[in-house]
């Protein structure tokens, strides 16, 4: 996965209500990767976890609507 793929996916989630709802329902990083893959983005669990630390809280809240605790803490539903 490239950083560009992740950024493009996050932008798509921000602008696509259907993707945003799917992300809210994601229960773990594997589910996030599967959602991204189905949407045409090539991301991996390892890259997702690595990049999570690099994404600002503001960006995460913008994508998720400000709910949840993170990819590794309580599910992905609120993060992406």
Backbone as XML, in Angstrom:
<?xml version="1.0"?>
<chain id="A" units="angstrom">
  <residue number="1" name="UNK">
    <atom name="N" x="0.843" y="-1.175" z="0.000"/>
    <atom name="CA" x="0.000" y="0.000" z="0.000"/>
    <atom name="C" x="0.886" y="1.235" z="0.000"/>
  </residue>
  <residue number="2" name="UNK">
    <atom name="N" x="0.402" y="2.252" z="-0.598"/>
    <atom name="CA" x="1.119" y="3.515" z="-0.569"/>
    <atom name="C" x="0.341" y="4.501" z="0.295"/>
  </residue>
  <residue number="3" name="UNK">
    <atom name="N" x="1.046" y="5.484" z="0.734"/>
    <atom name="CA" x="0.406" y="6.540" z="1.514"/>
    <atom name="C" x="-0.686" y="7.217" z="0.689"/>
  </residue>
  <residue number="4" name="UNK">
    <atom name="N" x="-0.447" y="7.309" z="-0.620"/>
    <atom name="CA" x="-1.435" y="7.926" z="-1.506"/>
    <atom name="C" x="-2.749" y="7.130" z="-1.496"/>
  </residue>
  <residue number="5" name="UNK">
    <atom name="N" x="-2.639" y="5.806" z="-1.483"/>
    <atom name="CA" x="-3.837" y="4.964" z="-1.457"/>
    <atom name="C" x="-4.628" y="5.193" z="-0.169"/>
  </residue>
  <residue number="6" name="UNK">
    <atom name="N" x="-3.931" y="5.242" z="0.948"/>
    <atom name="CA" x="-4.597" y="5.471" z="2.226"/>
    <atom name="C" x="-5.259" y="6.841" z="2.251"/>
  </residue>
  <residue number="7" name="UNK">
    <atom name="N" x="-4.524" y="7.856" z="1.820"/>
    <atom name="CA" x="-5.090" y="9.207" z="1.808"/>
    <atom name="C" x="-6.300" y="9.300" z="0.885"/>
  </residue>
  <residue number="8" name="UNK">
    <atom name="N" x="-6.211" y="8.667" z="-0.264"/>
    <atom name="CA" x="-7.334" y="8.679" z="-1.193"/>
    <atom name="C" x="-8.542" y="7.964" z="-0.588"/>
  </residue>
  <residue number="9" name="UNK">
    <atom name="N" x="-8.290" y="6.857" z="0.099"/>
    <atom name="CA" x="-9.380" y="6.124" z="0.743"/>
    <atom name="C" x="-10.023" y="6.978" z="1.836"/>
  </residue>
  <residue number="10" name="UNK">
    <atom name="N" x="-9.225" y="7.609" z="2.661"/>
    <atom name="CA" x="-9.772" y="8.460" z="3.730"/>
    <atom name="C" x="-10.598" y="9.609" z="3.159"/>
  </residue>
  <residue number="11" name="UNK">
    <atom name="N" x="-10.133" y="10.191" z="2.075"/>
    <atom name="CA" x="-10.906" y="11.258" z="1.420"/>
    <atom name="C" x="-12.231" y="10.710" z="0.891"/>
  </residue>
  <residue number="12" name="UNK">
    <atom name="N" x="-12.181" y="9.510" z="0.325"/>
    <atom name="CA" x="-13.410" y="8.896" z="-0.182"/>
    <atom name="C" x="-14.395" y="8.646" z="0.946"/>
  </residue>
  <residue number="13" name="UNK">
    <atom name="N" x="-13.892" y="8.198" z="2.088"/>
    <atom name="CA" x="-14.762" y="7.949" z="3.244"/>
    <atom name="C" x="-15.406" y="9.252" z="3.709"/>
  </residue>
  <residue number="14" name="UNK">
    <atom name="N" x="-14.637" y="10.327" z="3.719"/>
    <atom name="CA" x="-15.175" y="11.621" z="4.146"/>
    <atom name="C" x="-16.327" y="12.080" z="3.261"/>
  </residue>
  <residue number="15" name="UNK">
    <atom name="N" x="-16.217" y="11.797" z="1.968"/>
    <atom name="CA" x="-17.199" y="12.333" z="1.028"/>
    <atom name="C" x="-18.298" y="11.343" z="0.629"/>
  </residue>
  <residue number="16" name="UNK">
    <atom name="N" x="-18.182" y="10.097" z="1.057"/>
    <atom name="CA" x="-19.148" y="9.075" z="0.666"/>
    <atom name="C" x="-19.861" y="8.538" z="1.910"/>
  </residue>
  <residue number="17" name="UNK">
    <atom name="N" x="-21.135" y="8.898" z="2.055"/>
    <atom name="CA" x="-21.899" y="8.493" z="3.233"/>
    <atom name="C" x="-21.979" y="6.978" z="3.372"/>
  </residue>
  <residue number="18" name="UNK">
    <atom name="N" x="-22.062" y="6.263" z="2.257"/>
    <atom name="CA" x="-22.127" y="4.805" z="2.300"/>
    <atom name="C" x="-20.850" y="4.199" z="2.854"/>
  </residue>
  <residue number="19" name="UNK">
    <atom name="N" x="-19.707" y="4.703" z="2.385"/>
    <atom name="CA" x="-18.425" y="4.220" z="2.906"/>
    <atom name="C" x="-18.270" y="4.577" z="4.379"/>
  </residue>
  <residue number="20" name="UNK">
    <atom name="N" x="-18.704" y="5.770" z="4.736"/>
    <atom name="CA" x="-18.594" y="6.204" z="6.120"/>
    <atom name="C" x="-19.390" y="5.275" z="7.040"/>
  </residue>
  <residue number="21" name="UNK">
    <atom name="N" x="-20.578" y="4.890" z="6.619"/>
    <atom name="CA" x="-21.396" y="3.973" z="7.419"/>
    <atom name="C" x="-20.742" y="2.603" z="7.536"/>
  </residue>
  <residue number="22" name="UNK">
    <atom name="N" x="-20.167" y="2.124" z="6.448"/>
    <atom name="CA" x="-19.466" y="0.836" z="6.489"/>
    <atom name="C" x="-18.293" y="0.898" z="7.453"/>
  </residue>
  <residue number="23" name="UNK">
    <atom name="N" x="-17.574" y="2.013" z="7.449"/>
    <atom name="CA" x="-16.431" y="2.157" z="8.342"/>
    <atom name="C" x="-16.865" y="2.214" z="9.799"/>
  </residue>
  <residue number="24" name="UNK">
    <atom name="N" x="-17.984" y="2.856" z="10.071"/>
    <atom name="CA" x="-18.481" y="2.908" z="11.438"/>
    <atom name="C" x="-18.824" y="1.518" z="11.957"/>
  </residue>
  <residue number="25" name="UNK">
    <atom name="N" x="-19.220" y="0.632" z="11.048"/>
    <atom name="CA" x="-19.588" y="-0.725" z="11.432"/>
    <atom name="C" x="-18.387" y="-1.672" z="11.474"/>
  </residue>
  <residue number="26" name="UNK">
    <atom name="N" x="-17.232" y="-1.233" z="10.986"/>
    <atom name="CA" x="-16.047" y="-2.096" z="10.963"/>
    <atom name="C" x="-15.625" y="-2.435" z="12.382"/>
  </residue>
  <residue number="27" name="UNK">
    <atom name="N" x="-15.389" y="-3.710" z="12.623"/>
    <atom name="CA" x="-15.073" y="-4.161" z="13.975"/>
    <atom name="C" x="-13.584" y="-4.299" z="14.252"/>
  </residue>
  <residue number="28" name="UNK">
    <atom name="N" x="-12.767" y="-4.320" z="13.208"/>
    <atom name="CA" x="-11.325" y="-4.482" z="13.402"/>
    <atom name="C" x="-10.581" y="-4.011" z="12.150"/>
  </residue>
  <residue number="29" name="UNK">
    <atom name="N" x="-9.252" y="-3.932" z="12.236"/>
    <atom name="CA" x="-8.476" y="-3.460" z="11.075"/>
    <atom name="C" x="-8.684" y="-4.307" z="9.826"/>
  </residue>
  <residue number="30" name="UNK">
    <atom name="N" x="-8.869" y="-5.618" z="9.985"/>
    <atom name="CA" x="-9.106" y="-6.470" z="8.825"/>
    <atom name="C" x="-10.380" y="-6.056" z="8.093"/>
  </residue>
  <residue number="31" name="UNK">
    <atom name="N" x="-11.392" y="-5.683" z="8.846"/>
    <atom name="CA" x="-12.648" y="-5.237" z="8.235"/>
    <atom name="C" x="-12.429" y="-3.935" z="7.465"/>
  </residue>
  <residue number="32" name="UNK">
    <atom name="N" x="-11.616" y="-3.047" z="8.006"/>
    <atom name="CA" x="-11.308" y="-1.786" z="7.325"/>
    <atom name="C" x="-10.602" y="-2.070" z="5.999"/>
  </residue>
  <residue number="33" name="UNK">
    <atom name="N" x="-9.641" y="-2.975" z="6.023"/>
    <atom name="CA" x="-8.906" y="-3.326" z="4.815"/>
    <atom name="C" x="-9.852" y="-3.919" z="3.771"/>
  </residue>
  <residue number="34" name="UNK">
    <atom name="N" x="-10.772" y="-4.760" z="4.198"/>
    <atom name="CA" x="-11.730" y="-5.362" z="3.265"/>
    <atom name="C" x="-12.653" y="-4.306" z="2.659"/>
  </residue>
  <residue number="35" name="UNK">
    <atom name="N" x="-13.088" y="-3.352" z="3.454"/>
    <atom name="CA" x="-13.931" y="-2.266" z="2.945"/>
    <atom name="C" x="-13.157" y="-1.448" z="1.915"/>
  </residue>
  <residue number="36" name="UNK">
    <atom name="N" x="-11.909" y="-1.133" z="2.241"/>
    <atom name="CA" x="-11.069" y="-0.375" z="1.312"/>
    <atom name="C" x="-10.859" y="-1.152" z="0.021"/>
  </residue>
  <residue number="37" name="UNK">
    <atom name="N" x="-10.582" y="-2.438" z="0.149"/>
    <atom name="CA" x="-10.351" y="-3.283" z="-1.022"/>
    <atom name="C" x="-11.586" y="-3.314" z="-1.923"/>
  </residue>
  <residue number="38" name="UNK">
    <atom name="N" x="-12.754" y="-3.468" z="-1.316"/>
    <atom name="CA" x="-13.999" y="-3.494" z="-2.082"/>
    <atom name="C" x="-14.254" y="-2.169" z="-2.791"/>
  </residue>
  <residue number="39" name="UNK">
    <atom name="N" x="-13.730" y="-1.082" z="-2.211"/>
    <atom name="CA" x="-13.902" y="0.236" z="-2.807"/>
    <atom name="C" x="-12.803" y="0.557" z="-3.827"/>
  </residue>
  <residue number="40" name="UNK">
    <atom name="N" x="-11.859" y="-0.382" z="-4.011"/>
    <atom name="CA" x="-10.824" y="-0.188" z="-5.015"/>
    <atom name="C" x="-9.509" y="0.373" z="-4.510"/>
  </residue>
  <residue number="41" name="UNK">
    <atom name="N" x="-9.290" y="0.324" z="-3.207"/>
    <atom name="CA" x="-8.061" y="0.851" z="-2.619"/>
    <atom name="C" x="-7.221" y="-0.286" z="-2.066"/>
  </residue>
  <residue number="42" name="UNK">
    <atom name="N" x="-5.917" y="-0.231" z="-2.294"/>
    <atom name="CA" x="-4.998" y="-1.269" z="-1.834"/>
    <atom name="C" x="-4.302" y="-0.805" z="-0.565"/>
  </residue>
  <residue number="43" name="UNK">
    <atom name="N" x="-4.835" y="-1.211" z="0.582"/>
    <atom name="CA" x="-4.199" y="-0.903" z="1.857"/>
    <atom name="C" x="-4.028" y="-2.198" z="2.634"/>
  </residue>
  <residue number="44" name="UNK">
    <atom name="N" x="-3.098" y="-2.198" z="3.590"/>
    <atom name="CA" x="-2.845" y="-3.382" z="4.405"/>
    <atom name="C" x="-3.083" y="-3.049" z="5.874"/>
  </residue>
  <residue number="45" name="UNK">
    <atom name="N" x="-3.288" y="-4.085" z="6.667"/>
    <atom name="CA" x="-3.489" y="-3.906" z="8.103"/>
    <atom name="C" x="-2.265" y="-3.256" z="8.727"/>
  </residue>
  <residue number="46" name="UNK">
    <atom name="N" x="-1.077" y="-3.728" z="8.365"/>
    <atom name="CA" x="0.149" y="-3.169" z="8.941"/>
    <atom name="C" x="0.299" y="-1.691" z="8.612"/>
  </residue>
  <residue number="47" name="UNK">
    <atom name="N" x="0.065" y="-1.321" z="7.359"/>
    <atom name="CA" x="0.156" y="0.081" z="6.965"/>
    <atom name="C" x="-0.921" y="0.906" z="7.647"/>
  </residue>
  <residue number="48" name="UNK">
    <atom name="N" x="-2.094" y="0.338" z="7.780"/>
    <atom name="CA" x="-3.192" y="1.042" z="8.443"/>
    <atom name="C" x="-2.815" y="1.374" z="9.875"/>
  </residue>
  <residue number="49" name="UNK">
    <atom name="N" x="-2.280" y="0.391" z="10.586"/>
    <atom name="CA" x="-1.872" y="0.608" z="11.978"/>
    <atom name="C" x="-0.728" y="1.612" z="12.063"/>
  </residue>
  <residue number="50" name="UNK">
    <atom name="N" x="0.235" y="1.478" z="11.161"/>
    <atom name="CA" x="1.382" y="2.391" z="11.155"/>
    <atom name="C" x="0.936" y="3.822" z="10.885"/>
  </residue>
  <residue number="51" name="UNK">
    <atom name="N" x="0.067" y="3.971" z="9.930"/>
    <atom name="CA" x="-0.352" y="5.318" z="9.543"/>
    <atom name="C" x="-1.308" y="5.944" z="10.547"/>
  </residue>
  <residue number="52" name="UNK">
    <atom name="N" x="-1.975" y="5.124" z="11.344"/>
    <atom name="CA" x="-2.909" y="5.665" z="12.325"/>
    <atom name="C" x="-2.220" y="6.666" z="13.245"/>
  </residue>
  <residue number="53" name="UNK">
    <atom name="N" x="-1.000" y="6.374" z="13.611"/>
    <atom name="CA" x="-0.249" y="7.262" z="14.484"/>
    <atom name="C" x="0.096" y="8.580" z="13.794"/>
  </residue>
  <residue number="54" name="UNK">
    <atom name="N" x="0.120" y="8.559" z="12.474"/>
    <atom name="CA" x="0.492" y="9.750" z="11.712"/>
    <atom name="C" x="-0.697" y="10.623" z="11.353"/>
  </residue>
  <residue number="55" name="UNK">
    <atom name="N" x="-1.900" y="10.104" z="11.493"/>
    <atom name="CA" x="-3.103" y="10.851" z="11.138"/>
    <atom name="C" x="-3.523" y="11.680" z="12.352"/>
  </residue>
  <residue number="56" name="UNK">
    <atom name="N" x="-3.784" y="12.944" z="12.135"/>
    <atom name="CA" x="-4.136" y="13.816" z="13.243"/>
    <atom name="C" x="-5.507" y="13.475" z="13.800"/>
  </residue>
  <residue number="57" name="UNK">
    <atom name="N" x="-5.730" y="13.807" z="15.057"/>
    <atom name="CA" x="-7.028" y="13.581" z="15.683"/>
    <atom name="C" x="-8.134" y="14.293" z="14.915"/>
  </residue>
  <residue number="58" name="UNK">
    <atom name="N" x="-7.847" y="15.486" z="14.415"/>
    <atom name="CA" x="-8.851" y="16.241" z="13.663"/>
    <atom name="C" x="-9.265" y="15.497" z="12.399"/>
  </residue>
  <residue number="59" name="UNK">
    <atom name="N" x="-8.293" y="14.926" z="11.697"/>
    <atom name="CA" x="-8.607" y="14.157" z="10.496"/>
    <atom name="C" x="-9.453" y="12.942" z="10.840"/>
  </residue>
  <residue number="60" name="UNK">
    <atom name="N" x="-9.098" y="12.271" z="11.919"/>
    <atom name="CA" x="-9.860" y="11.095" z="12.326"/>
    <atom name="C" x="-11.294" y="11.465" z="12.681"/>
  </residue>
  <residue number="61" name="UNK">
    <atom name="N" x="-11.467" y="12.552" z="13.418"/>
    <atom name="CA" x="-12.812" y="12.977" z="13.778"/>
    <atom name="C" x="-13.618" y="13.370" z="12.557"/>
  </residue>
  <residue number="62" name="UNK">
    <atom name="N" x="-12.965" y="13.992" z="11.582"/>
    <atom name="CA" x="-13.658" y="14.375" z="10.357"/>
    <atom name="C" x="-14.158" y="13.178" z="9.578"/>
  </residue>
  <residue number="63" name="UNK">
    <atom name="N" x="-13.393" y="12.101" z="9.596"/>
    <atom name="CA" x="-13.780" y="10.896" z="8.879"/>
    <atom name="C" x="-14.838" y="10.137" z="9.649"/>
  </residue>
  <residue number="64" name="UNK">
    <atom name="N" x="-14.667" y="10.069" z="10.972"/>
    <atom name="CA" x="-15.507" y="9.191" z="11.776"/>
    <atom name="C" x="-16.689" y="9.880" z="12.422"/>
  </residue>
  <residue number="65" name="UNK">
    <atom name="N" x="-16.744" y="11.159" z="12.345"/>
    <atom name="CA" x="-17.797" y="11.848" z="13.065"/>
    <atom name="C" x="-17.472" y="12.009" z="14.543"/>
  </residue>
  <residue number="66" name="UNK">
    <atom name="N" x="-16.201" y="11.800" z="14.898"/>
    <atom name="CA" x="-15.749" y="12.051" z="16.252"/>
    <atom name="C" x="-16.084" y="10.982" z="17.259"/>
  </residue>
  <residue number="67" name="UNK">
    <atom name="N" x="-16.333" y="9.752" z="16.845"/>
    <atom name="CA" x="-16.649" y="8.707" z="17.796"/>
    <atom name="C" x="-15.615" y="7.610" z="17.746"/>
  </residue>
  <residue number="68" name="UNK">
    <atom name="N" x="-15.575" y="6.766" z="18.762"/>
    <atom name="CA" x="-14.694" y="5.614" z="18.772"/>
    <atom name="C" x="-13.379" y="5.896" z="19.448"/>
  </residue>
  <residue number="69" name="UNK">
    <atom name="N" x="-12.585" y="4.845" z="19.559"/>
    <atom name="CA" x="-11.335" y="4.971" z="20.288"/>
    <atom name="C" x="-10.113" y="4.602" z="19.489"/>
  </residue>
  <residue number="70" name="UNK">
    <atom name="N" x="-10.241" y="4.055" z="18.324"/>
    <atom name="CA" x="-9.073" y="3.755" z="17.530"/>
    <atom name="C" x="-9.097" y="2.375" z="16.930"/>
  </residue>
  <residue number="71" name="UNK">
    <atom name="N" x="-8.173" y="2.147" z="16.031"/>
    <atom name="CA" x="-8.112" y="0.876" z="15.324"/>
    <atom name="C" x="-7.850" y="-0.255" z="16.296"/>
  </residue>
  <residue number="72" name="UNK">
    <atom name="N" x="-6.975" y="-0.037" z="17.263"/>
    <atom name="CA" x="-6.630" y="-1.121" z="18.169"/>
    <atom name="C" x="-7.379" y="-1.038" z="19.482"/>
  </residue>
  <residue number="73" name="UNK">
    <atom name="N" x="-8.151" y="-0.004" z="19.704"/>
    <atom name="CA" x="-8.830" y="0.147" z="20.988"/>
    <atom name="C" x="-10.318" y="0.257" z="20.844"/>
  </residue>
  <residue number="74" name="UNK">
    <atom name="N" x="-11.013" y="-0.830" z="20.739"/>
    <atom name="CA" x="-12.460" y="-0.780" z="20.739"/>
    <atom name="C" x="-13.088" y="-0.806" z="19.368"/>
  </residue>
  <residue number="75" name="UNK">
    <atom name="N" x="-12.351" y="-1.169" z="18.364"/>
    <atom name="CA" x="-12.942" y="-1.287" z="17.050"/>
    <atom name="C" x="-12.663" y="-0.099" z="16.151"/>
  </residue>
  <residue number="76" name="UNK">
    <atom name="N" x="-12.884" y="-0.302" z="14.896"/>
    <atom name="CA" x="-12.600" y="0.723" z="13.899"/>
    <atom name="C" x="-13.811" y="1.571" z="13.591"/>
  </residue>
  <residue number="77" name="UNK">
    <atom name="N" x="-14.947" y="1.142" z="14.046"/>
    <atom name="CA" x="-16.182" y="1.810" z="13.674"/>
    <atom name="C" x="-16.166" y="3.296" z="13.892"/>
  </residue>
  <residue number="78" name="UNK">
    <atom name="N" x="-15.499" y="3.736" z="14.922"/>
    <atom name="CA" x="-15.491" y="5.166" z="15.190"/>
    <atom name="C" x="-14.318" y="5.896" z="14.621"/>
  </residue>
  <residue number="79" name="UNK">
    <atom name="N" x="-13.318" y="5.187" z="14.158"/>
    <atom name="CA" x="-12.117" y="5.865" z="13.713"/>
    <atom name="C" x="-12.210" y="6.289" z="12.275"/>
  </residue>
  <residue number="80" name="UNK">
    <atom name="N" x="-12.651" y="5.446" z="11.422"/>
    <atom name="CA" x="-12.639" y="5.734" z="9.998"/>
    <atom name="C" x="-14.009" y="5.904" z="9.456"/>
  </residue>
</chain>
